[in-house]
Amino acid sequence: MNYDNKNLFFNKLWHGILIGFLLPMIIFVFYYLYRFGQYSFPEYLSFLFESKKFVGVLSISVLPNLAPFFLLVNTDRLSSGRGVLTATIIIGVAIFIIKLF
């Protein structure tokens, strides 16, 4: 039985990868606007790097990827779900590498 129905709308790997990368970026920018809107974006980034909070904020930004992942998997859009998971893992590896240095 083929559980990965490629005929479903919005069921392509690249859809999920796009969601998986865009959603954390949007959350990261919303956090900036909410907490540090009075500063410029480069000042915000330098503050995060100087205070060693960049990894923490980036990690929290990836957390909302759970919602589209579970939504896509529960609606049998497994290819898109794999894309979200792939993007999340890539970001997680990048976070781990940044944490090491």
N, C-alpha and C positions, 0 to 999 in steps of 0.2 A: 504494500500500500504506500502511495506517495503522499506523505504528510506536508510536504513543502509545495503547496499549490502556487505555481508561478503565474497563474492566470488572475490571481487576486489583484485588485487595484493597490498600488503602493507597496509592492512586494518585490523589490529589487535590492540587491546588496548595497548599491551605491546610495539608495534612498536612506538606508539605515546609517551608513557611514556619514552622510551629510548631516543627518539629525544628530548623530553622536558627537560630531565636532562642533556644530553650530550652537547647540544648546548650552554646553559649558561656556562658550565664548559670550553668549548673551547673558548668562547668569553672572559671569565675571564682570561684565560691563554694568549690569544692574547693581551689583554690590558696590562698584566704584561710585555710581551715581547716588546711591542711597547713603553710603557712609562718607565718601570723600568728594562729593560733588563740587565743593568750593575750591578744590585744587585741580590743577591740570592733570591730564592722564599720565604724562611722563613723571610728574612729581609723585603721583600715586604709585607708579611702578617702582620708583627709586625708594619710596618709603617702605614698600613691601619687601624689597631686596635688602635694604639696610636693617630692617627690624626682623629679618628672617621669617617673615610671615607669608611669603609668596607661595611656598609649597602648601601651606595650610589652606589658604584661600583657593588655590587651584584645585586642591583635593575636594573641598566643599563644593566647588563649581561643577564637578563631575557627578556628584550625587544625584541631581535631578535626572540623569540618564536612566535611572531605574524606572521612572514612569513610562517613557516611550518603549523601553525594552519589554516590560511586562504587558503593556497595551498591545504591542505588535505580536508578541508570542501568544497571548490569549485570544487574539483574533486570527490566528493561523497565518500570520505574515512572517514566517520563520526566516526568510532571506533578509528582510529588513531588520528583524531582531538580531540576526547574526551581524549585520552591519553596525548596529548600535553597540553591540558587545565588542566588536573588533575595534571600533573607535575608542571605546572606554579603556580597553586593554592597552592600546597604543598610548593614550594619554597617561595611563597609570605607569607604564614603563618610563615615559618621559619624566614624570614626577619623581620616580625612583632615581633616575639618573641625575636629575637636578638636586635631589636630596643628598646624593653622595658627594657632590662638589659644592 
